[in-house]
Amino acid sequence: MIALSLAEIAAITGGDLRVVGDDTAETAVGGVVDTDSRKMTPGGIFVAKPGAQTDGHRFVGAAVENGAALALVEHVVDVAVSQIIVADAVGALAALARAVVARVRAKGDLKIVGITGSNGKTTTKNLLARILQDEGETVAPIDSYNNEVGAPITMLRVTDDTRFLVCEFGAAAPGAIAHLAGLVEPDVAVILMVGLAHAGGFGGIETTAKAKAELIDASRPGGIAVLNSDDPRVWAMREAAEAHSMTVVGFGQGESAEVRASDVLVAADGTRARITVDGETHPLHLKVLGAHHISNALAAIAASRALGVSIEHAIARIETIEVAERWRMQPMGNDSVRIINDAYNASPDSMAAALRTLAQITGPDERTVAVLGAMSELGESAGEEHDRIGLLAVRLNIRRIVVVGPEARRLYLSAVGEGSWDSEAVHLPDQDAAFEYLRTELRDGDRVLVKSSNSVGLRHLGDRLGELFS
């Protein structure tokens, strides 16, 4: 974070400053800002966030031991560190992020990109950050820092030298994206897709679409909206973007896309396509597995083009990426037994895309094995969507369907009902049982997908399998 005095931070957050030791109101701080005491470095600011499981105020002392020079707290803590007492620590974090980004933007040439969508946010963020980092200092979220805490923490990493800030916006409820994006008013708004991910918390897909569209109104008027022209719900947002005086750029595989992909081919060594922009066609070899990631690549290319990066440079840079993110279509194992660990998250769309990728990259003499857990936050659609995935797995001729956990039992029953029986489909109670089954079941020539929602935790099972066959 840029350096600010204690008095300035107190004014920004509306808090009561209590200084200790040699500190005064004019003492400047400007290091790491975080809610995790373990991430503190000398001069950092620790935000004591109350939580359902634990209270950040208990860790102020640990944060100070790691170098924190200031604590944002909701009540005074008996620790020898200057403190600013605020009514709401998370709200104070957001206010500080808004003010810091505004100051950096006013001083220099900072450009801000906001990314949202039901799937693909983190991959797109990583692809875009890779493109932009060769143009100048780029700040982008670590992992999936896209909520009310993670997004402001990312924003606060900007410095006076930062040229690009890439923000990822998730939505726990309607209004969340409007709030987070409103902190920085992006110059470029990227909307990837509207799907059933988290639909249970929104009351349906149409409400989800309205939530994603909040990014348009929160962006800077006169900016650029990068929209998925293949998704009717996203493409319909172009009217709102135009009403907001934004230039609309479409990406996709249809004729309406300005940044368009064709001849998509998925293989074990990645995904190939031809990218057409302004009548010129360029080959792309994305090492990240899956045809669905071509859409993410198009979004990143379109956003970088809006920021002045040439298509040739954008493509060359994303072709250097081996893995989009840990636990996202992450290749593991060895040449004999290949593991694809894609269990960081799962929605009906991403689950279907991963299964299709598994089928596409498996040769005629190889065997497909899908290790599947539950998809969370689907609300009333959960049963029907698990049924559909079970049917799809059978229709793709997945040879072994290993379903893990009680929440995913309906997926197993659907697969059996569609004809995957006689040990082709099995249901196991937990990860340990699944690991014991797979360590003896897997054989040379197997291509294994591990996929579930993050809360199920099958990513750890994927790691264990990767180590077993490394």
Rosetta blueprint (number, residue, H / E / L):
1 M L
2 I L
3 A L
4 L E
5 S E
6 L H
7 A H
8 E H
9 I H
10 A H
11 A H
12 I H
13 T H
14 G L
15 G L
16 D E
17 L E
18 R E
19 V L
20 V L
21 G L
22 D L
23 D L
24 T L
25 A L
26 E L
27 T L
28 A E
29 V E
30 G L
31 G L
32 V L
33 V E
34 D E
35 T L
36 D L
37 S H
38 R H
39 K H
40 M L
41 T L
42 P L
43 G L
44 G L
45 I E
46 F E
47 V E
48 A L
49 K L
50 P E
51 G L
52 A L
53 Q L
54 T L
55 D E
56 G H
57 H H
58 R H
59 F H
60 V H
61 G H
62 A H
63 A H
64 V H
65 E H
66 N L
67 G L
68 A L
69 A L
70 L E
71 A E
72 L E
73 V E
74 E L
75 H L
76 V L
77 V L
78 D L
79 V L
80 A L
81 V L
82 S E
83 Q E
84 I E
85 I E
86 V L
87 A L
88 D L
89 A H
90 V H
91 G H
92 A H
93 L H
94 A H
95 A H
96 L H
97 A H
98 R H
99 A H
100 V H
101 V H
102 A H
103 R H
104 V H
105 R H
106 A H
107 K H
108 G L
109 D L
110 L L
111 K E
112 I E
113 V E
114 G E
115 I E
116 T E
117 G L
118 S L
119 N L
120 G L
121 K H
122 T H
123 T H
124 T H
125 K H
126 N H
127 L H
128 L H
129 A H
130 R H
131 I H
132 L H
133 Q L
134 D L
135 E L
136 G L
137 E L
138 T E
139 V E
140 A L
141 P L
142 I L
143 D L
144 S L
145 Y L
146 N L
147 N L
148 E L
149 V L
150 G H
151 A H
152 P H
153 I H
154 T H
155 M H
156 L L
157 R L
158 V L
159 T L
160 D L
161 D L
162 T L
163 R L
164 F E
165 L E
166 V E
167 C E
168 E E
169 F L
170 G L
171 A L
172 A L
173 A L
174 P L
175 G L
176 A H
177 I H
178 A H
179 H H
180 L H
181 A H
182 G H
183 L L
184 V L
185 E L
186 P L
187 D L
188 V E
189 A E
190 V E
191 I E
192 L L
193 M L
194 V L
195 G L
196 L L
197 A L
198 H L
199 A H
200 G H
201 G H
202 F L
203 G L
204 G L
205 I H
206 E H
207 T H
208 T H
209 A H
210 K H
211 A H
212 K H
213 A H
214 E H
215 L H
216 I H
217 D H
218 A H
219 S L
220 R L
221 P L
222 G L
223 G L
224 I E
225 A E
226 V E
227 L E
228 N E
229 S L
230 D L
231 D L
232 P H
233 R H
234 V H
235 W H
236 A L
237 M L
238 R H
239 E H
240 A H
241 A H
242 E H
243 A H
244 H L
245 S L
246 M L
247 T E
248 V E
249 V E
250 G E
251 F E
252 G E
253 Q L
254 G L
255 E L
256 S L
257 A L
258 E L
259 V E
260 R E
261 A E
262 S E
263 D E
264 V E
265 L E
266 V E
267 A E
268 A L
269 D L
270 G E
271 T E
272 R E
273 A E
274 R E
275 I E
276 T E
277 V E
278 D L
279 G L
280 E E
281 T E
282 H E
283 P E
284 L E
285 H E
286 L E
287 K L
288 V L
289 L L
290 G L
291 A L
292 H H
293 H H
294 I H
295 S H
296 N H
297 A H
298 L H
299 A H
300 A H
301 I H
302 A H
303 A H
304 S H
305 R H
306 A H
307 L L
308 G L
309 V L
310 S L
311 I H
312 E H
313 H H
314 A H
315 I H
316 A H
317 R H
318 I H
319 E L
320 T L
321 I L
322 E L
323 V L
324 A L
325 E E
326 R L
327 W L
328 R E
329 M L
330 Q E
331 P E
332 M E
333 G E
334 N L
335 D L
336 S L
337 V L
338 R E
339 I E
340 I E
341 N E
342 D L
343 A L
344 Y L
345 N L
346 A L
347 S L
348 P H
349 D H
350 S H
351 M H
352 A H
353 A H
354 A H
355 L H
356 R H
357 T H
358 L H
359 A H
360 Q H
361 I H
362 T L
363 G L
364 P L
365 D L
366 E L
367 R E
368 T E
369 V E
370 A E
371 V E
372 L E
373 G L
374 A L
375 M L
376 S L
377 E L
378 L L
379 G H
380 E H
381 S H
382 A H
383 G H
384 E H
385 E H
386 H H
387 D H
388 R H
389 I H
390 G H
391 L H
392 L H
393 A H
394 V H
395 R H
396 L L
397 N L
398 I L
399 R L
400 R E
401 I E
402 V E
403 V E
404 V E
405 G L
406 P H
407 E H
408 A H
409 R H
410 R H
411 L H
412 Y H
413 L H
414 S H
415 A H
416 V H
417 G H
418 E H
419 G L
420 S L
421 W L
422 D L
423 S L
424 E L
425 A E
426 V E
427 H E
428 L E
429 P L
430 D L
431 Q H
432 D H
433 A H
434 A H
435 F H
436 E H
437 Y H
438 L H
439 R H
440 T H
441 E H
442 L L
443 R L
444 D L
445 G L
446 D E
447 R E
448 V E
449 L E
450 V E
451 K E
452 S L
453 S L
454 N H
455 S H
456 V H
457 G L
458 L H
459 R H
460 H H
461 L H
462 G H
463 D H
464 R H
465 L H
466 G H
467 E H
468 L H
469 F L
470 S L
